[in-house]
């Protein structure tokens, strides 16, 4: 069971890395300036991930303990609280990036064309904290509950949706690429959340 859990997490992590690699590869087609600007802005997403992943780790511990103790109320209370704090954190991160994003971009790069290009897409990078909040939290919930197989399956479906949205918006340039990334994050959150009640019923026997 532990081997299967690790294998499913590996599938999830591999597709996550593949999604970012695809984002970089497609961004390169729009020229060096766009590629560099996207690389600068992805730092904002990574910083958001560090904060949101901390609450996802808390969700892992709370959910795992609640399921082990067969404590249904503790399970749902833990999910509500971690979602609340993660959402507040995501809104705070969005606010910081939106208000101080240009100054942060200026710290990361001194190339004026790259700065100007990054300013154009700043809102898309800042919003990843909000669109990714449920996906991060659900990752913690599913790992803590050892529902890894469904997590990896939902990741495969979300990655397919990501590619489909990119293909539909491929003529929209860098905007289409960013929207595809947001759809990937949103779709992961939605699919995992949709499976949560059924998984909880099976875990608690009703």
C-alpha positions as CSV (number, residue, x, y, z in Angstrom):
1,X,0.0,0.0,0.0
2,X,2.9,2.3,0.8
3,X,4.5,1.5,-2.5
4,X,1.2,2.3,-4.4
5,X,0.9,5.5,-2.5
6,X,4.4,6.6,-3.5
7,X,3.8,5.6,-7.1
8,X,0.6,7.6,-7.3
9,X,2.4,10.7,-5.8
10,X,5.2,10.2,-8.3
11,X,2.6,10.3,-11.2
12,X,1.1,13.4,-9.7
13,X,4.5,15.1,-9.3
14,X,5.7,14.0,-12.8
15,X,2.6,15.5,-14.5
16,X,3.0,18.7,-12.4
17,X,6.6,19.1,-13.6
18,X,5.5,18.3,-17.1
19,X,2.8,20.9,-17.0
20,X,5.4,23.6,-16.0
21,X,7.8,22.3,-18.7
22,X,5.1,22.6,-21.3
23,X,4.3,26.1,-20.1
24,X,7.9,27.1,-20.5
25,X,8.3,25.4,-23.9
26,X,5.2,27.1,-25.3
27,X,6.3,30.4,-23.9
28,X,9.6,30.1,-25.7
29,X,7.7,30.1,-29.0
30,X,6.6,33.7,-28.3
31,X,10.2,35.0,-28.2
32,X,13.0,35.4,-25.7
33,X,11.4,38.4,-24.0
34,X,8.1,36.6,-23.3
35,X,10.0,33.5,-22.2
36,X,12.1,35.5,-19.7
37,X,9.1,37.4,-18.5
38,X,7.2,34.2,-17.8
39,X,10.2,32.8,-16.0
40,X,10.2,35.9,-13.7
41,X,6.5,35.6,-13.1
42,X,6.6,31.9,-12.3
43,X,8.6,32.9,-9.2
44,X,5.4,34.4,-7.9
45,X,3.5,31.1,-8.4
46,X,6.3,29.2,-6.6
47,X,6.3,31.6,-3.7
48,X,2.5,31.2,-3.4
49,X,3.1,27.4,-3.5
50,X,5.4,27.5,-0.5
51,X,2.8,29.2,1.6
52,X,-0.2,27.2,0.4
53,X,1.7,23.9,0.6
54,X,2.3,24.6,4.3
55,X,-1.4,24.6,5.0
56,X,-1.8,21.5,2.7
57,X,0.7,19.8,5.0
58,X,-1.5,20.7,8.0
59,X,-4.5,19.2,6.2
60,X,-2.5,16.0,5.7
61,X,-1.9,15.6,9.4
62,X,-5.4,16.6,10.5
63,X,-7.2,14.4,7.9
64,X,-4.9,11.4,8.5
65,X,-5.4,11.6,12.2
66,X,-9.2,12.0,11.8
67,X,-9.6,9.0,9.5
68,X,-7.3,6.9,11.7
69,X,-9.5,7.8,14.7
70,X,-12.7,7.4,12.7
71,X,-13.6,11.0,13.7
72,X,-15.9,12.3,11.1
73,X,-16.5,15.7,12.7
74,X,-12.8,16.2,13.1
75,X,-12.3,15.3,9.4
76,X,-14.7,17.9,8.1
77,X,-13.7,20.6,10.7
78,X,-10.1,20.2,9.6
79,X,-11.0,20.6,6.0
80,X,-13.1,23.7,6.7
81,X,-10.4,25.3,8.8
82,X,-7.5,24.6,6.4
83,X,-9.6,25.9,3.5
84,X,-10.5,29.0,5.4
85,X,-6.8,29.8,6.3
86,X,-5.6,28.8,2.9
87,X,-8.1,31.1,1.2
88,X,-7.2,34.0,3.4
89,X,-3.5,33.4,2.7
90,X,-4.2,33.2,-1.0
91,X,-6.0,36.5,-0.9
92,X,-3.2,38.1,1.0
93,X,-0.6,36.8,-1.4
94,X,-2.7,38.1,-4.3
95,X,-2.8,41.5,-2.7
96,X,0.9,41.7,-2.1
97,X,1.8,40.6,-5.6
98,X,-0.7,43.0,-7.1
99,X,0.4,46.0,-5.1
100,X,4.1,45.3,-5.0
101,X,4.6,43.0,-8.0
102,X,6.3,45.6,-10.2
103,X,8.8,46.3,-7.5
104,X,9.4,42.6,-7.1
105,X,9.9,42.2,-10.8
106,X,12.4,45.0,-10.8
107,X,14.4,43.1,-8.1
108,X,14.4,39.9,-10.2
109,X,15.5,41.4,-13.5
110,X,17.3,44.6,-14.7
111,X,16.3,44.1,-18.3
112,X,13.8,46.8,-19.2
113,X,12.0,44.9,-22.0
114,X,11.6,41.9,-19.7
115,X,10.2,44.1,-17.0
116,X,7.7,45.7,-19.3
117,X,6.6,42.3,-20.6
118,X,6.3,41.0,-17.1
119,X,4.2,43.9,-16.0
120,X,1.7,43.0,-18.7
121,X,1.1,39.5,-17.3
122,X,1.5,40.3,-13.6
123,X,-2.2,39.9,-12.9
124,X,-2.2,36.4,-14.3
125,X,0.8,35.4,-12.1
126,X,-0.7,37.0,-9.0
127,X,-4.0,35.2,-9.5
128,X,-2.4,31.8,-9.4
129,X,-2.5,32.0,-5.6
130,X,-6.3,32.2,-5.8
131,X,-7.0,29.7,-8.6
132,X,-4.6,27.2,-7.0
133,X,-5.8,27.3,-3.4
134,X,-8.2,24.4,-3.6
135,X,-5.9,22.3,-5.6
136,X,-3.1,22.7,-3.0
137,X,-5.5,22.0,-0.1
138,X,-7.0,18.9,-1.8
139,X,-3.6,17.5,-2.4
140,X,-3.0,17.6,1.3
141,X,-6.4,16.0,2.1
142,X,-5.9,13.2,-0.4
143,X,-2.4,12.4,0.7
144,X,-3.3,12.5,4.3
145,X,-6.3,10.2,3.7
146,X,-4.1,7.9,1.4
147,X,-6.6,8.4,-1.5
148,X,-3.6,8.6,-3.8
149,X,-5.0,6.6,-6.7
150,X,-7.9,9.1,-7.2
151,X,-5.5,12.0,-6.8
152,X,-3.3,10.7,-9.6
153,X,-6.3,10.0,-11.8
154,X,-7.7,13.5,-11.3
155,X,-4.2,14.8,-12.1
156,X,-4.3,13.0,-15.4
157,X,-7.7,14.4,-16.2
158,X,-6.6,17.9,-15.2
159,X,-3.5,17.7,-17.3
160,X,-5.6,16.6,-20.3
161,X,-7.9,19.6,-19.6
162,X,-4.9,21.9,-19.5
163,X,-3.7,20.7,-22.9
164,X,-7.3,21.0,-24.3
165,X,-7.7,24.6,-23.1
166,X,-4.3,25.5,-24.4
167,X,-5.2,24.0,-27.8
168,X,-8.5,26.0,-27.9
169,X,-6.7,29.2,-26.9
170,X,-3.4,28.6,-28.8
171,X,-4.1,31.6,-31.1
172,X,-4.4,33.9,-28.1
173,X,-0.6,33.9,-27.5
174,X,0.8,34.3,-24.0
175,X,-2.7,35.1,-22.6
176,X,-4.0,31.8,-23.8
177,X,-1.0,30.0,-22.2
178,X,-1.6,31.7,-18.8
179,X,-5.4,30.9,-19.0
180,X,-4.6,27.3,-19.7
181,X,-2.4,27.2,-16.6
182,X,-5.2,28.7,-14.5
183,X,-7.6,26.1,-15.9
184,X,-5.2,23.4,-14.9
185,X,-5.2,24.6,-11.3
186,X,-9.0,25.2,-11.2
187,X,-9.8,21.8,-12.7
188,X,-7.6,20.0,-10.2
189,X,-9.4,21.7,-7.3
190,X,-12.9,21.0,-8.8
191,X,-12.3,17.4,-9.6
192,X,-10.7,16.5,-6.3
193,X,-13.4,18.4,-4.3
194,X,-16.2,16.7,-6.3
195,X,-14.9,13.3,-5.2
196,X,-14.4,14.3,-1.6
197,X,-18.0,13.5,-0.2
198,X,-18.1,10.0,-1.7
199,X,-14.6,9.2,-0.5
200,X,-15.5,10.5,3.0
201,X,-18.6,8.3,3.1
202,X,-16.6,5.2,2.2
203,X,-13.9,6.1,4.8
204,X,-16.4,6.6,7.6
205,X,-18.7,3.7,6.6
206,X,-21.8,5.7,5.6
